[in-house]
Amino acid sequence: MKKSLALVALAAVMGLSACNSTLERGLVGAAIGCVAGEVLVNGRCVEGAVVGGGVGVLTR
């Protein structure tokens, strides 16, 4: 569990660091949130995408 959480966090940092626009950050955040929801919360892709996309857009 800790290993998968660390990998998701690393993917989030690496994925969001390459984005230039707010739209890109939102899309990458949603994709990472979907993966995190599937892996960490047993099939909650949509909820993870909503949260990940929102965090990606709001943080700059």
Phi and psi in degrees as a GROMACS rama.xvg file:
@    title "Ramachandran Plot"
@    xaxis  label "Phi"
@    yaxis  label "Psi"
@TYPE xy
-65.77  -34.9983  LYS-2
-67.4587  -42.9425  LYS-3
-68.2757  -35.0873  SER-4
-64.8421  -40.8028  LEU-5
-65.6184  -39.0872  ALA-6
-67.6709  -39.1458  LEU-7
-66.211  -41.4924  VAL-8
-64.2536  -41.0894  ALA-9
-64.4106  -42.2596  LEU-10
-63.7937  -37.3329  ALA-11
-64.8959  -45.2508  ALA-12
-65.8005  -45.5114  VAL-13
-68.0882  -39.7755  MET-14
-68.6243  -42.8585  GLY-15
-77.0428  -21.5461  LEU-16
-72.5192  -20.9778  SER-17
-90.5242  -4.74793  ALA-18
-85.5249  139.97  CYS-19
-103.05  -35.007  ASN-20
-107.913  165.117  SER-21
-65.8072  -37.1354  THR-22
-63.2172  -44.6261  LEU-23
-61.3115  -43.6048  GLU-24
-62.7836  -39.424  ARG-25
-65.454  -41.7486  GLY-26
-68.2283  -43.7378  LEU-27
-66.5795  -39.9655  VAL-28
-62.4786  -39.526  GLY-29
-66.2067  -40.8633  ALA-30
-64.6178  -44.3883  ALA-31
-67.0074  -38.3203  ILE-32
-63.6437  -37.2365  GLY-33
-63.7957  -45.852  CYS-34
-63.2012  -43.0757  VAL-35
-63.1398  -40.3146  ALA-36
-63.9048  -38.7929  GLY-37
-68.0322  -43.5371  GLU-38
-78.8725  -46.116  VAL-39
-91.0285  -26.5351  LEU-40
-121.882  20.9475  VAL-41
56.3556  65.6093  ASN-42
90.5829  26.9116  GLY-43
-104.94  58.173  ARG-44
-66.5822  -44.625  CYS-45
-65.0154  -45.2747  VAL-46
-63.8522  -40.9347  GLU-47
-64.8569  -37.3303  GLY-48
-66.5678  -39.7751  ALA-49
-64.3138  -47.0422  VAL-50
-67.1508  -45.3956  VAL-51
-62.6143  -40.9597  GLY-52
-65.5047  -41.252  GLY-53
-64.5969  -42.7458  GLY-54
-66.177  -39.5292  VAL-55
-62.9183  -37.5495  GLY-56
-75.0159  -40.6908  VAL-57
-77.7988  -27.6568  LEU-58
-94.9991  131.652  THR-59
